Amino acid sequence: MTQNQRGFTLVEIAIVLIIIGLLLGGALKGQELITQARIKSVAADFSNITVAIYGYQDRYRKLPGDDDLADSRWTSPQAGKGNGNGSLDDGSVASILNCAADTAKDSENCKLWQHLRLSGFVAGDPSSKIAPQNSAGGFLQVQNGALGNNGLTICSSGLSGKIAGAIDTLLDDGKPGTGAVRGSDKATELSTKLADSAVYSEDSTAVYVVCKSL
């Protein structure tokens, strides 16, 4: 006795396709929501760190990291002190990652993070000079000048082209080579910048660092 195998009807196939479409649409929408949340978080980092630095200067009349009285102000844990000349002397470094680990932890721009934590302006281990991470998994850094901008500058690394472009557009002119906010896909060469005509690439695997002047 033979059995007739019954296939799917057009209606059943249509229903399956609709369900798959809804699932894919939900996943893509969810990914976009995550990206938007990261954009807002990275933008907030620039604002919050600026407020923290100015708050520290207002309270102690010293630049965090450069504070030459920090070691006597905080002794448990012991704070590393700066030289008190009003500048992050060790901050003009080539790499965004110089405070991402215990390497170069005696640089003033690494001591900055400990001073901000000890004073309560930034959350985290008050004994640590390691830079905090951003929502994209990169690191924050404060230094003297970066990507063609002079003066105290905040940088955020490990950003996709979509996030980097959105941050630049939100806070500045959207162009990586001009303005107060600048970007580069060479995170280890912060002394250089992209050409003024360059744009952030959203359809590549390029990872950007974005820097903003205070």
C-alpha positions in Angstrom: 0.0 0.0 0.0 1.5 3.3 -1.0 1.1 6.5 1.0 0.7 9.9 -0.7 3.0 12.5 0.8 1.3 15.8 1.4 3.3 18.9 0.7 2.9 22.4 2.2 0.1 24.5 0.8 0.8 28.0 -0.5 -0.9 29.4 2.5 1.3 27.5 4.9 4.4 28.5 3.0 3.2 32.1 3.1 2.7 31.9 6.9 6.2 30.5 7.4 7.7 33.3 5.3 5.8 35.9 7.2 7.1 34.5 10.5 10.7 34.4 9.2 10.3 38.0 8.0 9.0 39.1 11.4 11.9 37.4 13.2 14.5 38.9 10.9 12.9 42.3 11.2 12.8 42.1 14.9 16.5 41.0 15.1 17.6 43.8 12.8 15.5 46.3 14.7 17.0 45.1 17.9 20.5 45.5 16.6 19.7 49.0 15.5 18.4 49.8 19.0 21.7 48.5 20.5 23.7 50.7 18.1 21.6 53.8 19.0 22.1 53.1 22.7 25.9 52.8 22.1 25.9 56.1 20.2 24.1 57.9 23.1 26.4 56.3 25.6 29.6 57.4 23.8 28.3 60.9 23.3 27.5 61.0 27.0 31.1 59.9 27.8 32.4 63.1 26.2 30.0 65.2 28.1 30.5 63.5 31.5 34.3 63.4 31.3 34.3 67.1 30.4 32.1 67.9 33.4 34.3 65.7 35.7 37.5 67.5 34.6 36.1 70.9 35.1 34.5 69.9 38.4 37.9 68.7 39.6 39.6 71.9 38.6 36.8 74.0 40.2 37.2 72.1 43.5 40.9 71.7 43.8 42.3 74.4 41.4 44.4 71.7 39.8 44.1 69.6 36.6 43.4 66.0 37.4 46.5 63.9 36.6 48.7 67.0 36.9 47.7 67.6 40.5 51.0 67.8 42.5 49.1 67.6 45.8 47.2 64.4 45.1 49.6 62.2 47.0 49.1 64.1 50.2 45.3 64.6 49.6 44.7 60.8 49.2 47.0 58.4 51.0 44.8 55.3 51.1 45.0 54.2 48.4 48.0 56.3 47.6 47.5 58.7 44.7 50.1 59.3 42.1 50.9 63.0 41.8 51.6 65.1 38.8 54.1 67.9 38.4 51.6 70.7 38.8 52.5 72.7 35.7 48.9 72.9 34.5 49.4 70.5 31.6 49.2 66.7 31.0 52.9 66.5 30.1 52.8 62.8 29.5 49.5 63.0 27.5 50.8 63.7 24.0 51.2 60.0 23.2 50.8 58.2 19.9 48.5 55.5 21.1 44.9 55.5 22.4 45.7 52.4 24.4 48.5 53.8 26.7 46.1 53.8 29.7 44.2 50.6 28.7 46.5 48.4 30.9 49.2 48.8 33.6 51.7 49.9 30.9 52.6 53.6 31.1 50.5 53.9 34.2 52.8 56.7 35.5 51.8 59.0 32.7 49.8 62.0 33.8 46.9 61.2 31.5 46.7 57.8 33.3 46.9 59.4 36.7 44.0 61.6 35.6 41.7 58.6 35.9 42.8 57.8 39.5 42.4 61.4 40.5 38.9 61.6 39.1 38.0 58.3 40.8 39.4 59.3 44.2 37.5 62.6 44.0 34.3 60.8 43.2 33.8 62.5 39.8 34.3 59.1 38.0 33.2 55.7 39.2 35.7 52.8 39.6 38.5 51.4 41.6 40.3 54.5 43.2 43.6 52.7 43.2 43.5 52.1 39.4 45.0 54.4 36.7 43.5 52.2 33.9 41.3 54.1 31.5 37.5 53.2 31.6 36.0 51.4 28.6 33.2 52.8 26.4 30.0 51.0 25.5 31.7 49.7 22.2 34.5 47.9 24.1 37.1 50.6 23.3 38.8 52.9 25.8 38.6 56.6 26.8 41.7 58.8 26.9 42.4 62.4 27.8 45.6 63.9 26.4 47.1 67.1 25.0 46.0 67.4 21.4 45.0 64.7 19.0 44.2 64.4 15.3 45.1 68.0 14.5 43.3 69.6 17.5 45.3 71.3 20.2 44.6 71.6 23.9 43.1 69.1 26.2 41.3 66.4 24.1 39.1 63.5 24.9 39.3 60.4 22.7 37.1 57.3 22.5 38.4 54.2 20.6 37.0 51.0 19.2 34.1 52.6 17.3 32.4 51.3 14.2 32.0 53.7 11.2 28.3 54.1 12.0 28.9 55.0 15.6 31.9 57.3 14.8 30.0 59.1 12.1 26.9 59.6 14.3 29.0 60.9 17.1 30.7 63.4 14.9 27.4 64.5 13.3 25.8 64.8 16.8 28.6 66.8 18.3 30.1 68.6 15.3 30.2 68.7 11.5 30.2 65.0 10.7 33.5 65.2 9.0 36.4 63.3 10.4 39.1 65.7 9.3 37.6 69.1 10.5 36.0 70.7 13.5 36.3 70.2 17.2 35.4 66.5 16.8 37.8 64.4 14.5 38.1 60.8 13.7 40.7 58.3 12.4 40.8 54.6 11.6 44.4 54.6 12.8 44.0 54.4 16.6 47.7 54.1 17.1 48.5 57.3 15.3 46.7 60.0 17.1 49.2 62.6 15.8 47.7 62.3 12.3 44.2 62.9 11.0 42.2 61.9 8.0 42.0 64.2 4.9 39.2 66.8 5.1 37.4 65.2 2.3 37.3 61.7 4.0 34.1 60.2 5.3 33.4 57.6 7.9 33.0 54.2 6.2 29.9 52.3 7.5 30.2 49.3 5.3 33.7 48.1 6.2 35.4 46.6 9.2 37.3 49.8 9.9 37.5 50.7 13.6 37.7 54.4 14.5 38.9 56.6 17.3 37.0 59.8 17.7 38.6 62.8 19.6 36.9 65.9 20.9 38.5 69.1 22.1 37.3 70.3 25.5 
